Amino acid sequence: MAYTQADLDALQAALAKGERRVTFGDKTVEYRSVEELQAAIAAVKRGLFEQAVATGLWPDAPRQIRITTAKGT
């Protein structure tokens, strides 16, 4: 699913106000707990990051480099 910054802003505003109900345009979602709302925020942040990497908007995306060494015999 494609997330937007507005989605993240709405989730964070609801968390800051202590609300569990969030409205995205014409849809309303009610979360069962604060932990579930925080998990949704983390998922949206992860989605936004992945979208930025995929489209090249995040040119310095973290990369993993593995170096292997061995002693000569």
C-alpha angles and dihedrals in degrees: 000000000000113000127200133208087248089061091053092045092052092050093047092047091052091049092049091051093046093243125142097196118083128184121210108187104297096350127085124198125190116202121210096223144003089255090057090050090050090050089052090051091051091049092051092048090050091048093050091049092049091049091050092050093046093051095044094245089123102053096171097054113165113267131192119230120190121200119194124191133180135185118245117252 
